[in-house]
Amino acid sequence: MKTLPKERRYETLSYLPPMTDQQIAKQIQYMLDQGYIPAVEFEENPQPSDHHWTLWKLPLFSATSPQEVLNEVRECRAEYSNCYIRVIGFDNIKQCQTMSFIVHKPNSSRY
């Protein structure tokens, strides 16, 4: 039986292999379809107890396509390539974060 290499895991989808841009776009599309407001966050050395990361710009209140969010992820990745980057979905009715997933890990070939 083969097991995953020992490394710190972040978020629910971090146990899966790295996602492609198309897979990330599908997750973002789901987020938009649910009416969640996407935002991009980053953190250089996140700890499991860290619930709040640094927000990249303002949340994307007017985003209507996954491409708009991916463009912000690319900008954040270009400026903070040494940081973990995640996309979160905020539900403005429940007033809480409803989903999040990592889209970039530093020193990683795919994220």
C-alpha positions as CSV (number, residue, x, y, z in Angstrom):
1,M,0.0,0.0,0.0
2,K,1.4,3.4,-1.0
3,T,0.8,6.4,1.4
4,L,1.1,10.1,0.8
5,P,4.4,11.7,1.6
6,K,4.6,13.3,5.1
7,E,3.9,17.0,4.7
8,R,1.6,19.5,6.3
9,R,-1.9,19.5,4.9
10,Y,-4.0,22.6,4.4
11,E,-7.7,22.8,3.6
12,T,-9.9,19.9,2.4
13,L,-8.6,19.6,-1.2
14,S,-4.9,19.5,-0.1
15,Y,-5.1,15.7,0.1
16,L,-5.7,15.5,-3.6
17,P,-3.0,15.8,-6.3
18,P,-2.4,19.4,-7.3
19,M,-5.2,20.9,-9.4
20,T,-4.9,22.2,-12.9
21,D,-6.1,25.6,-13.8
22,Q,-9.2,24.0,-15.4
23,Q,-10.0,22.1,-12.2
24,I,-9.5,25.3,-10.2
25,A,-11.8,27.1,-12.6
26,K,-14.5,24.5,-12.0
27,Q,-14.3,24.9,-8.3
28,I,-14.6,28.7,-8.7
29,Q,-17.5,28.3,-11.1
30,Y,-19.3,26.2,-8.4
31,M,-18.6,28.9,-5.9
32,L,-20.1,31.6,-8.2
33,D,-23.1,29.4,-9.0
34,Q,-23.8,29.1,-5.3
35,G,-23.8,32.9,-5.0
36,Y,-20.6,33.0,-2.9
37,I,-18.2,36.0,-3.1
38,P,-14.7,34.8,-4.1
39,A,-11.6,36.3,-2.5
40,V,-7.9,35.5,-2.7
41,E,-5.8,35.2,0.4
42,F,-2.1,34.5,1.0
43,E,0.2,33.6,3.9
44,E,3.9,32.9,4.0
45,N,3.9,30.3,6.8
46,P,0.4,29.3,7.7
47,Q,-0.2,27.3,10.9
48,P,-3.1,24.9,11.4
49,S,-4.5,27.3,14.0
50,D,-4.5,30.3,11.6
51,H,-8.0,30.9,10.5
52,H,-7.4,34.3,9.0
53,W,-4.9,34.9,6.2
54,T,-3.9,38.1,4.5
55,L,-6.4,39.3,2.0
56,W,-5.2,40.0,-1.5
57,K,-7.0,43.2,-2.6
58,L,-10.7,43.3,-1.9
59,P,-13.1,40.4,-2.3
60,L,-14.3,40.0,-5.9
61,F,-17.9,41.2,-5.3
62,S,-18.6,41.7,-9.0
63,A,-16.9,38.5,-10.4
64,T,-19.0,36.7,-12.9
65,S,-16.5,34.3,-14.3
66,P,-13.8,32.0,-13.0
67,Q,-11.3,33.7,-15.3
68,E,-11.6,37.0,-13.3
69,V,-10.7,35.1,-10.1
70,L,-7.9,33.2,-11.8
71,N,-6.4,36.5,-13.0
72,E,-6.2,37.7,-9.4
73,V,-4.6,34.4,-8.4
74,R,-2.0,34.8,-11.1
75,E,-1.2,38.4,-10.0
76,C,-1.0,37.3,-6.3
77,R,1.2,34.4,-7.3
78,A,3.5,36.7,-9.3
79,E,4.0,39.0,-6.3
80,Y,4.0,36.5,-3.5
81,S,5.5,33.3,-5.1
82,N,7.0,32.4,-1.7
83,C,3.5,32.2,0.0
84,Y,0.6,29.8,0.1
85,I,-2.3,31.2,-1.8
86,R,-5.9,30.1,-1.4
87,V,-9.3,31.1,-2.8
88,I,-12.2,31.4,-0.4
89,G,-15.9,31.7,-0.9
90,F,-17.9,34.1,1.4
91,D,-21.6,33.7,1.9
92,N,-23.0,37.2,2.4
93,I,-26.4,35.8,3.7
94,K,-24.9,33.6,6.4
95,Q,-22.0,36.1,6.9
96,C,-19.3,33.4,6.9
97,Q,-16.7,31.7,4.8
98,T,-18.3,28.6,3.3
99,M,-15.4,27.1,1.3
100,S,-11.7,27.5,0.7
101,F,-8.9,25.7,-1.1
102,I,-5.2,26.2,-1.8
103,V,-4.3,27.1,-5.4
104,H,-0.5,27.7,-4.9
105,K,2.1,26.2,-2.6
106,P,5.6,27.7,-2.6
107,N,8.4,25.6,-4.1
108,S,5.8,23.3,-5.8
109,S,5.8,22.4,-9.5
110,R,2.1,22.6,-10.1
111,Y,0.2,24.9,-7.7
